[in-house]
Amino acid sequence: MKKRQFKFIFALTFLSVIIWITGEFIIGELINNFVVSVVWAVICLIGCCAYSLWKCPREPDEEEDSPQKQHKEDK
């Protein structure tokens, strides 16, 4: 894992925890409903996973860097 990927995962996890705890605090103070709390936790988890799959920095494929493919693109 590259340093860039680690930083992205750490920052995303930290931000997700902050958003989740803030939502739990608001739900606890205003709504006080267990079902809403569970739904909020599931939404946060799914949102974090979806965003990480969408925006996570990826390593380039080996095929893209191969000399044969570069030779074909030059023609």
C-alpha positions, 0 to 999 in steps of 0.5 A, spaced: 500 500 500 502 506 498 503 512 502 497 516 498 492 510 499 494 510 506 493 517 507 486 517 503 484 511 508 486 514 514 482 521 512 476 518 510 475 513 516 477 519 521 471 524 517 466 518 517 467 517 525 466 524 526 460 524 521 457 518 525 458 521 532 455 527 530 449 524 527 448 519 533 449 525 538 443 529 534 439 523 534 440 522 541 438 529 543 433 530 538 429 524 536 432 518 541 430 512 537 434 506 537 431 504 530 433 511 527 440 510 530 441 503 527 439 506 520 444 512 521 450 507 522 448 503 516 448 509 512 454 512 514 458 505 513 455 504 506 456 511 504 464 510 507 465 504 503 461 507 496 465 513 497 472 509 498 471 505 492 469 511 487 475 515 489 480 511 492 487 512 489 489 506 485 495 503 482 495 503 474 494 497 471 501 493 469 497 493 462 497 500 461 504 501 462 507 495 458 511 497 452 507 494 447 501 498 448 505 504 448 507 502 441 500 501 439 498 508 441 504 511 438 502 508 431 
